Every structure is written in structure tokens, then in C-alpha cells.
Amino acid sequence: MPLATTGDLIGRGAAERSAVAAFNVITLEHVEAVVAGAESVRRPVLLQVSENAVKYRYGRLLPLARAAVAAAEAAVVPVALHLDHVQSDGLLRQAPDAGFSSVMYDAARLPYAENLAATRAAADWAHSQGLWIEAELGEVSGKDGAPPLDAHAPGARTDPAEARAFVHDLLRELSGALDVPLVLHGSSGDPDGELAAAVAGGIAKVNVGTALNMAMTGAIREHLAPVPPPPAIP
């Protein structure tokens, strides 16, 4: 099947009042497992490659991206590629030629005004290339070894008024409403009922990362546990 685009998948999901699952992939095994899972339930899926995953792969985007494109084109369900949590402008500019139709540009580490300016510039460039762009207010906690924020701590949740102003400044034709798809970051560990409620409340894209890695490493441990160690070499 031809490589799908994020816009097409989000649009179809909105028409069905559903959301698109977006899985962060690091290895070819991740890619194959996510595509196989999507095929088993006959649902479209997004393959996400984060900037951290690119760093893990020695700073090279194309090897994993090319593998993901090949898997997507061989799939019997629509599959699109999304470049996730990009802070590097250099990496951002690799997205179109690598097969990505959308990018999450992460300037949330910056103060609000600087985040807005950086994201506006990134959005202008992305739109000129036909890319969808996703942006972030506040930061996803619990990353890079830092403990997660308490759910009621300042910054743990996006402020609705600030989100409205953020989108209004970026997309001037909008006035007073968030007429853009919303993304749920950090869904791992949330009960199915809460995820369904989030989608009913307007979430159009659900990101999954930790849960996928926990399932993979758990399966590897379970497989290897009964395997006896190799004999000692005299």
C-alpha cells in the first residue's frame, strides 16, 4: 500500500470520531511489530521516530526511516511516518526526503514567547514543504531520568487559555477556538476507559512509547528465562 500521510489518517479518524494510534519506534523489530499489530486489527497507524531514537542510532535518520517506509509500503493497512520531539532544525529539514509527512517540533523547553517564535518559524518552513506540524506547550515529565511531575503540579497539564493563545498566534485565521487536532502524550499506563474518554473529548492522536518497550522487554525476558547459560569455557 502506498505510504499514507498523517493528515489523511487524522482526517479519516475525525470522520469516524476516533483517534490514530502513534507508536514510537527505535528498531526494525519495533516497526515490524507495530505494523503487524495494526494489520491484525485492520486499523491505520503512525510510526513515530523521535530525535532521541535518531541519537541512539548514531545520529542517522535514514536507516530506520527507510526501513519504516518499506514496511509501510508492504502493509495492508495505511501507515504514515511522524518525526517526533524534534529540537534540531537540521533534523527537521531531513523530514520530507526521509518519508515523513508530519513533525512534532519541541521548543517547550524555552520560555513561552521564545517557544512561540521558534514554533512559528518551524511551522512556516514545514507548511512550505507540505508537512503537518505538531507543537507542545509545557513539557512531558518523567523524561531523561527526571521524576514525573505530580498531576496537580504547575506545568503538569497544558493551560487551556495559553493553548488557545498559542494556536491563535500561530494560525491567525483562527479566533477563539482550537480548531486543530489535539494529541495525547504519555498514554502508557492510562486505562482503556480513560483513553476512550480522551478520544471522545477531542483527542485525535494517541502517542504510545513506554508501554511498547515494556511489552517488548518483558517478552524478551520471558523467552530467555528458561534458556540455560552456555557452558563455561575451560
The 8 nearest C-alpha neighbors of each residue, nearest first, counted from 0:
[[1, 72, 74, 73, 75, 2, 77, 76],
 [2, 0, 72, 3, 71, 77, 73, 78],
 [1, 3, 72, 71, 79, 78, 0, 4],
 [4, 2, 79, 78, 77, 1, 5, 7],
 [5, 3, 79, 7, 6, 100, 8, 2],
 [4, 6, 8, 7, 79, 100, 9, 101],
 [5, 7, 9, 4, 8, 10, 131, 100],
 [6, 8, 10, 4, 5, 9, 11, 3],
 [9, 7, 5, 11, 10, 6, 12, 4],
 [10, 8, 12, 6, 11, 7, 5, 13],
 [9, 11, 7, 13, 12, 8, 6, 14],
 [12, 10, 14, 8, 13, 9, 7, 15],
 [11, 13, 17, 9, 15, 18, 10, 14],
 [12, 14, 16, 10, 15, 11, 17, 9],
 [13, 15, 11, 12, 16, 10, 17, 9],
 [14, 16, 12, 13, 17, 11, 18, 10],
 [17, 15, 13, 14, 12, 18, 199, 198],
 [16, 18, 12, 15, 13, 198, 203, 19],
 [19, 17, 203, 204, 12, 198, 20, 202],
 [18, 20, 204, 44, 205, 203, 21, 12],
 [19, 21, 205, 44, 204, 206, 45, 22],
 [22, 20, 45, 206, 205, 46, 207, 44],
 [23, 21, 207, 46, 47, 208, 206, 24],
 [22, 24, 47, 208, 48, 46, 207, 21],
 [23, 25, 29, 48, 47, 30, 26, 22],
 [26, 24, 52, 29, 23, 48, 27, 63],
 [25, 27, 29, 28, 24, 30, 63, 52],
 [26, 28, 30, 29, 31, 66, 63, 25],
 [27, 29, 31, 26, 30, 32, 25, 24],
 [30, 28, 24, 26, 32, 27, 31, 33],
 [29, 31, 27, 33, 28, 32, 24, 67],
 [30, 32, 28, 34, 29, 33, 35, 27],
 [31, 33, 35, 29, 34, 30, 28, 36],
 [34, 32, 36, 30, 35, 31, 29, 37],
 [33, 35, 37, 31, 36, 32, 38, 30],
 [36, 34, 38, 32, 33, 37, 31, 39],
 [37, 35, 33, 39, 34, 38, 32, 40],
 [36, 38, 34, 42, 39, 35, 40, 41],
 [37, 39, 41, 35, 36, 40, 76, 34],
 [38, 40, 36, 37, 41, 35, 42, 34],
 [39, 41, 38, 37, 42, 36, 35, 43],
 [42, 40, 38, 39, 37, 76, 43, 75],
 [41, 43, 37, 40, 76, 38, 44, 77],
 [44, 42, 77, 76, 78, 37, 41, 8],
 [45, 43, 78, 20, 21, 19, 37, 42],
 [44, 46, 21, 79, 80, 78, 47, 20],
 [47, 45, 80, 22, 21, 81, 23, 79],
 [46, 48, 23, 81, 22, 82, 24, 80],
 [49, 47, 82, 83, 24, 23, 52, 81],
 [50, 48, 83, 52, 51, 84, 82, 47],
 [49, 51, 53, 52, 85, 84, 54, 83],
 [52, 50, 54, 49, 53, 55, 84, 48],
 [53, 51, 55, 49, 50, 54, 25, 48],
 [52, 54, 56, 50, 58, 55, 51, 60],
 [55, 53, 58, 51, 57, 56, 52, 50],
 [56, 54, 52, 53, 57, 51, 58, 25],
 [55, 57, 53, 54, 58, 59, 52, 60],
 [58, 56, 54, 55, 59, 53, 60, 52],
 [57, 59, 54, 53, 56, 60, 55, 52],
 [60, 58, 57, 53, 56, 61, 62, 54],
 [61, 59, 53, 62, 64, 63, 58, 56],
 [60, 62, 64, 63, 65, 59, 97, 66],
 [63, 61, 65, 64, 60, 66, 59, 56],
 [62, 64, 66, 65, 61, 67, 60, 27],
 [65, 63, 61, 67, 66, 62, 60, 97],
 [64, 66, 68, 62, 67, 63, 61, 69],
 [67, 65, 63, 69, 64, 68, 70, 62],
 [66, 68, 64, 70, 65, 69, 71, 63],
 [69, 67, 71, 65, 70, 66, 72, 64],
 [68, 70, 66, 72, 67, 71, 65, 73],
 [71, 69, 67, 73, 68, 72, 74, 66],
 [70, 72, 68, 74, 78, 73, 69, 2],
 [71, 73, 0, 1, 69, 70, 2, 74],
 [72, 74, 70, 71, 0, 69, 75, 1],
 [75, 73, 71, 76, 72, 0, 70, 34],
 [74, 76, 0, 38, 73, 77, 41, 72],
 [77, 75, 74, 43, 38, 41, 42, 78],
 [78, 76, 43, 3, 44, 79, 75, 0],
 [77, 79, 44, 71, 3, 45, 43, 2],
 [78, 80, 3, 45, 4, 5, 2, 46],
 [81, 79, 99, 46, 45, 47, 100, 98],
 [80, 82, 47, 101, 99, 102, 46, 83],
 [83, 81, 102, 48, 47, 49, 103, 101],
 [82, 84, 49, 103, 48, 85, 102, 47],
 [85, 83, 105, 103, 49, 104, 50, 86],
 [84, 86, 104, 50, 105, 83, 87, 103],
 [87, 85, 105, 104, 106, 84, 88, 50],
 [86, 88, 90, 89, 85, 91, 50, 104],
 [87, 89, 91, 90, 92, 86, 85, 121],
 [90, 88, 87, 92, 91, 93, 86, 85],
 [89, 91, 93, 87, 92, 88, 94, 85],
 [92, 90, 88, 89, 93, 94, 87, 85],
 [91, 93, 89, 90, 94, 88, 95, 125],
 [94, 92, 90, 91, 95, 96, 97, 89],
 [93, 95, 99, 97, 92, 91, 96, 98],
 [96, 94, 97, 99, 98, 93, 100, 128],
 [95, 97, 98, 94, 93, 99, 92, 61],
 [98, 96, 94, 95, 99, 64, 61, 93],
 [99, 97, 96, 95, 100, 94, 68, 80],
 [100, 98, 80, 94, 81, 95, 101, 97],
 [99, 101, 130, 4, 5, 80, 81, 131],
 [102, 100, 131, 81, 130, 132, 99, 5],
 [101, 103, 82, 132, 81, 83, 104, 133],
 [102, 104, 133, 83, 84, 134, 132, 85],
 [105, 103, 85, 134, 84, 102, 133, 86],
 [104, 106, 84, 86, 85, 107, 135, 134],
 [107, 105, 114, 108, 109, 86, 104, 118],
 [106, 108, 109, 105, 137, 136, 135, 138],
 [109, 107, 106, 110, 138, 137, 114, 105],
 [110, 108, 114, 107, 106, 113, 111, 112],
 [111, 109, 113, 112, 114, 108, 107, 115],
 [110, 112, 114, 113, 115, 109, 107, 136],
 [113, 111, 115, 114, 110, 116, 109, 117],
 [114, 112, 116, 115, 110, 111, 109, 117],
 [115, 113, 111, 106, 117, 109, 112, 116],
 [114, 116, 112, 118, 113, 117, 119, 111],
 [115, 117, 113, 119, 118, 114, 112, 120],
 [118, 116, 120, 114, 119, 115, 113, 121],
 [117, 119, 121, 115, 120, 116, 122, 114],
 [118, 120, 122, 116, 121, 117, 169, 115],
 [121, 119, 123, 117, 118, 122, 116, 124],
 [122, 120, 118, 124, 119, 123, 125, 117],
 [123, 121, 125, 119, 124, 120, 118, 126],
 [122, 124, 120, 126, 121, 125, 119, 127],
 [123, 125, 127, 121, 122, 126, 120, 128],
 [126, 124, 122, 130, 128, 127, 123, 121],
 [125, 127, 129, 128, 130, 123, 124, 122],
 [126, 128, 124, 125, 129, 123, 130, 122],
 [129, 127, 125, 126, 130, 124, 95, 123],
 [128, 130, 126, 127, 125, 131, 100, 95],
 [131, 129, 125, 101, 100, 126, 128, 132],
 [130, 132, 101, 100, 102, 126, 129, 125],
 [133, 131, 102, 101, 103, 122, 130, 125],
 [132, 134, 103, 102, 104, 131, 135, 101],
 [135, 133, 104, 103, 105, 132, 118, 136],
 [136, 134, 107, 105, 137, 133, 106, 138],
 [135, 137, 107, 157, 138, 134, 162, 111],
 [138, 136, 107, 154, 157, 135, 139, 156],
 [139, 137, 107, 140, 136, 108, 135, 154],
 [138, 140, 141, 137, 142, 184, 185, 155],
 [141, 139, 147, 142, 148, 138, 146, 145],
 [140, 142, 147, 146, 145, 144, 139, 143],
 [141, 143, 144, 145, 140, 139, 146, 147],
 [144, 142, 145, 141, 146, 140, 51, 147],
 [143, 145, 142, 146, 141, 147, 140, 139],
 [144, 146, 141, 142, 143, 147, 140, 148],
 [147, 145, 141, 144, 148, 140, 142, 143],
 [148, 146, 141, 140, 145, 149, 142, 139],
 [149, 147, 140, 155, 150, 152, 146, 141],
 [148, 150, 152, 151, 147, 155, 153, 146],
 [149, 151, 155, 152, 148, 156, 153, 147],
 [150, 152, 149, 155, 153, 156, 148, 154],
 [151, 153, 149, 155, 150, 154, 148, 156],
 [154, 152, 155, 151, 156, 148, 150, 149],
 [155, 153, 156, 137, 152, 157, 138, 158],
 [156, 154, 152, 153, 150, 148, 151, 149],
 [157, 155, 154, 158, 137, 150, 153, 151],
 [156, 158, 159, 137, 136, 154, 155, 162],
 [157, 159, 161, 160, 162, 156, 154, 136],
 [160, 158, 162, 161, 163, 157, 164, 156],
 [161, 159, 163, 162, 158, 164, 165, 157],
 [160, 162, 164, 158, 163, 159, 165, 157],
 [163, 161, 165, 159, 160, 164, 158, 166],
 [162, 164, 160, 166, 161, 165, 167, 177],
 [163, 165, 167, 161, 162, 166, 168, 160],
 [166, 164, 162, 168, 163, 167, 161, 169],
 [165, 167, 169, 163, 168, 164, 170, 162],
 [166, 168, 164, 170, 171, 169, 165, 173],
 [169, 167, 165, 166, 170, 171, 164, 115],
 [168, 170, 166, 167, 119, 171, 165, 115],
 [171, 169, 167, 172, 168, 166, 173, 165],
 [170, 172, 173, 167, 168, 169, 174, 166],
 [171, 173, 170, 174, 167, 169, 168, 166],
 [174, 172, 171, 167, 170, 176, 175, 178],
 [175, 173, 176, 167, 172, 171, 177, 163],
 [174, 176, 173, 163, 177, 167, 164, 178],
 [177, 175, 178, 174, 163, 173, 167, 166],
 [178, 176, 179, 163, 166, 175, 173, 167],
 [177, 179, 176, 180, 173, 166, 181, 175],
 [178, 180, 177, 181, 166, 176, 203, 173],
 [181, 179, 203, 182, 202, 178, 201, 204],
 [182, 180, 202, 203, 179, 201, 204, 183],
 [183, 181, 204, 202, 205, 203, 184, 180],
 [182, 184, 205, 206, 204, 202, 186, 185],
 [185, 183, 206, 186, 182, 205, 139, 207],
 [184, 186, 187, 206, 183, 207, 139, 208],
 [185, 187, 189, 184, 207, 206, 188, 183],
 [188, 186, 210, 185, 189, 209, 207, 208],
 [187, 189, 186, 190, 210, 185, 209, 191],
 [188, 190, 187, 186, 193, 191, 194, 192],
 [191, 189, 193, 192, 188, 194, 187, 195],
 [190, 192, 194, 193, 195, 189, 196, 188],
 [191, 193, 195, 190, 194, 196, 189, 197],
 [194, 192, 196, 190, 195, 191, 197, 189],
 [193, 195, 197, 191, 196, 192, 198, 190],
 [196, 194, 192, 198, 193, 197, 191, 199],
 [195, 197, 193, 199, 194, 198, 200, 192],
 [198, 196, 200, 194, 195, 199, 202, 193],
 [197, 199, 202, 195, 200, 201, 196, 18],
 [200, 198, 196, 197, 201, 195, 202, 16],
 [201, 199, 197, 198, 196, 202, 195, 203],
 [200, 202, 198, 199, 203, 197, 181, 180],
 [201, 203, 198, 181, 182, 197, 204, 200],
 [202, 204, 18, 181, 180, 182, 201, 19],
 [205, 203, 182, 19, 18, 202, 20, 183],
 [204, 206, 183, 20, 21, 182, 19, 207],
 [207, 205, 21, 184, 22, 183, 186, 20],
 [208, 206, 22, 186, 21, 187, 23, 210],
 [207, 209, 23, 211, 210, 22, 212, 206],
 [208, 210, 212, 211, 187, 213, 207, 185],
 [211, 209, 213, 187, 212, 208, 214, 207],
 [210, 212, 214, 209, 208, 213, 215, 207],
 [213, 211, 215, 209, 214, 210, 216, 208],
 [214, 212, 210, 216, 215, 211, 217, 209],
 [213, 215, 217, 211, 212, 216, 218, 210],
 [216, 214, 212, 218, 217, 213, 211, 219],
 [215, 217, 219, 213, 218, 214, 212, 220],
 [218, 216, 214, 220, 215, 219, 213, 221],
 [217, 219, 221, 215, 216, 220, 214, 222],
 [218, 220, 216, 222, 217, 221, 223, 215],
 [221, 219, 223, 217, 222, 218, 224, 216],
 [222, 220, 218, 224, 219, 223, 217, 225],
 [221, 223, 219, 220, 224, 218, 225, 226],
 [222, 224, 220, 226, 221, 225, 219, 227],
 [223, 225, 221, 226, 222, 220, 227, 219],
 [226, 224, 223, 227, 222, 221, 228, 220],
 [225, 227, 223, 224, 228, 222, 229, 221],
 [228, 226, 225, 229, 224, 223, 230, 222],
 [227, 229, 230, 226, 231, 225, 223, 224],
 [230, 228, 231, 227, 232, 226, 233, 225],
 [231, 229, 232, 228, 227, 233, 226, 225],
 [232, 230, 233, 229, 228, 227, 226, 225],
 [231, 233, 230, 229, 228, 227, 226, 223],
 [232, 231, 230, 229, 228, 227, 226, 225]]
